[in-house]
């Protein structure tokens, strides 16, 4: 059974447990001098994919945590349709990642911090609920938002200290 926003309280500890795994991925990204975003994809309460941002390392603008995790999950399940999966990500997905989520038919996205500059779930766009698209996604925002946001703040403070963009 996939938890829905209607039973958020009942499943809060499940959401937090899997978000902690995404936060661990974000910390790994930070250790690699990447923007600290982590993602895990869960199927039947089992993690089938985990990833973090790797844009700098791979020199690939599409190497966002969500994109890498979606590819891993599709390979794990042997299908591009991730119908029975939940994506946990530490930062609200951008338009590129939201598009991939829709294309992969992921039914639920749980995220931590909002992204006022690039968020495509709630902040700037509402792509995952756009009924003009062929698939809509239930979203559960703000799960462990404070620690997710703190990682990003610390990372960008350090980048400014170093004089990086």
C-alpha positions as CSV (number, residue, x, y, z in Angstrom):
1,X,0.0,0.0,0.0
2,X,1.3,3.5,-0.9
3,X,0.6,6.1,1.7
4,X,-1.4,9.2,0.6
5,X,-1.6,12.8,1.8
6,X,-4.8,11.9,3.5
7,X,-3.1,9.7,6.0
8,X,0.0,11.8,6.5
9,X,-0.1,11.5,10.3
10,X,-0.4,7.7,10.3
11,X,2.6,7.4,8.0
12,X,4.7,10.3,9.3
13,X,7.4,8.0,10.8
14,X,7.6,6.0,7.4
15,X,8.1,9.3,5.5
16,X,10.7,10.5,8.0
17,X,12.6,7.1,7.9
18,X,12.9,7.2,4.1
19,X,13.7,10.9,4.1
20,X,16.6,10.3,6.5
21,X,18.0,8.0,3.8
22,X,17.6,10.8,1.2
23,X,19.4,13.2,3.7
24,X,22.3,10.7,3.9
25,X,22.6,10.9,0.1
26,X,22.5,14.7,0.3
27,X,25.3,14.6,2.8
28,X,27.3,12.4,0.4
29,X,26.7,15.0,-2.3
30,X,28.0,17.7,0.0
31,X,31.1,15.7,0.8
32,X,31.7,15.5,-3.0
33,X,31.3,19.3,-3.3
34,X,28.0,18.9,-5.1
35,X,24.7,20.7,-4.2
36,X,23.4,18.6,-1.4
37,X,20.3,17.0,-2.8
38,X,19.5,13.3,-2.2
39,X,16.8,11.0,-3.4
40,X,15.5,7.5,-2.8
41,X,12.8,5.5,-4.5
42,X,10.8,3.0,-2.5
43,X,8.8,0.1,-3.9
44,X,6.8,-2.1,-1.4
45,X,8.6,-0.4,1.5
46,X,12.0,-1.4,0.0
47,X,14.6,1.1,-1.3
48,X,15.2,0.2,-4.9
49,X,17.2,3.3,-5.8
50,X,19.3,6.0,-4.0
51,X,21.2,8.8,-5.5
52,X,22.6,12.3,-5.0
53,X,23.4,15.2,-7.2
54,X,26.4,14.5,-9.5
55,X,26.4,17.4,-12.0
56,X,29.9,18.5,-11.2
57,X,31.4,15.1,-11.0
58,X,29.8,13.8,-14.2
59,X,29.8,17.2,-16.0
60,X,26.2,16.6,-16.8
61,X,23.4,19.2,-16.2
62,X,20.8,16.4,-16.0
63,X,22.6,14.5,-13.2
64,X,20.2,15.6,-10.5
65,X,19.5,13.1,-7.7
66,X,15.9,12.5,-8.9
67,X,17.0,11.7,-12.5
68,X,19.7,9.3,-11.4
69,X,17.4,7.6,-8.9
70,X,14.6,7.2,-11.6
71,X,17.1,5.6,-13.9
72,X,18.2,3.2,-11.2
73,X,14.6,2.3,-10.2
74,X,13.6,1.6,-13.8
75,X,16.5,-0.7,-14.1
76,X,15.7,-2.4,-10.8
77,X,12.1,-3.0,-11.8
78,X,12.8,-3.7,-15.5
79,X,10.3,-1.1,-16.5
80,X,10.1,2.6,-17.1
81,X,6.7,2.7,-15.4
82,X,7.3,3.3,-11.7
83,X,3.6,3.0,-10.9
84,X,3.9,1.5,-7.4
85,X,6.8,3.6,-6.2
86,X,7.3,6.6,-3.9
87,X,10.1,9.2,-4.5
88,X,11.6,10.8,-1.5
89,X,13.8,13.9,-2.2
90,X,15.4,16.5,0.0
91,X,14.5,19.4,-2.2
92,X,11.4,20.2,-4.2
93,X,12.0,19.0,-7.7
94,X,12.8,21.3,-10.6
95,X,10.9,21.4,-13.9
96,X,13.3,18.8,-15.5
97,X,12.9,16.4,-12.6
98,X,9.1,17.0,-12.3
99,X,8.8,16.2,-16.0
100,X,10.7,12.9,-15.5
101,X,8.5,12.1,-12.5
102,X,5.4,12.5,-14.6
103,X,6.9,10.5,-17.5
104,X,7.9,7.7,-15.1
105,X,4.3,7.6,-13.7
106,X,5.5,7.9,-10.1
107,X,2.3,8.3,-8.0
108,X,3.7,10.0,-4.9
109,X,6.6,12.4,-4.2
110,X,7.6,13.2,-0.7
111,X,10.0,16.2,-0.4
112,X,11.8,18.2,2.3
113,X,12.7,21.8,1.6
114,X,10.9,24.0,-0.9
115,X,12.8,25.6,-3.7
116,X,11.6,29.2,-4.3
117,X,13.9,29.7,-7.3
118,X,13.3,26.5,-9.3
119,X,10.5,24.4,-7.6
120,X,8.1,22.8,-10.0
121,X,5.9,21.1,-7.4
122,X,4.5,24.0,-5.4
123,X,6.8,27.0,-5.5
124,X,7.0,28.3,-9.1
125,X,5.0,25.7,-10.9
126,X,2.6,22.9,-10.0
127,X,3.6,20.5,-12.7
128,X,2.8,17.3,-10.7
129,X,-0.8,18.3,-10.4
130,X,-1.4,19.8,-13.8
131,X,-4.4,18.1,-15.2
132,X,-3.3,18.9,-18.8
133,X,-0.7,16.3,-18.4
134,X,-1.3,12.6,-18.7
135,X,-0.4,11.8,-15.1
136,X,-0.8,13.6,-11.8
137,X,1.2,13.0,-8.7
138,X,0.3,13.2,-5.0
139,X,2.8,15.3,-3.1
140,X,3.7,15.3,0.6
141,X,5.8,18.4,1.2
142,X,7.9,19.6,4.1
143,X,9.0,16.2,5.5
144,X,12.1,17.0,7.6
145,X,12.2,20.3,5.8
146,X,14.5,22.0,8.4
147,X,17.4,19.6,8.2
148,X,17.0,19.4,4.4
149,X,17.1,23.2,4.1
150,X,20.0,23.5,6.6
151,X,22.2,21.3,4.4
152,X,21.6,23.6,1.5
153,X,22.2,26.7,3.5
154,X,25.4,25.4,4.9
155,X,26.6,24.3,1.5
156,X,26.0,27.7,-0.2
157,X,27.5,29.6,2.7
158,X,30.6,27.6,2.3
159,X,30.6,28.1,-1.4
160,X,30.4,31.9,-0.9
161,X,33.2,31.7,1.7
162,X,35.3,30.0,-0.9
163,X,34.4,32.6,-3.5
164,X,32.6,30.1,-5.7
165,X,29.4,30.7,-7.7
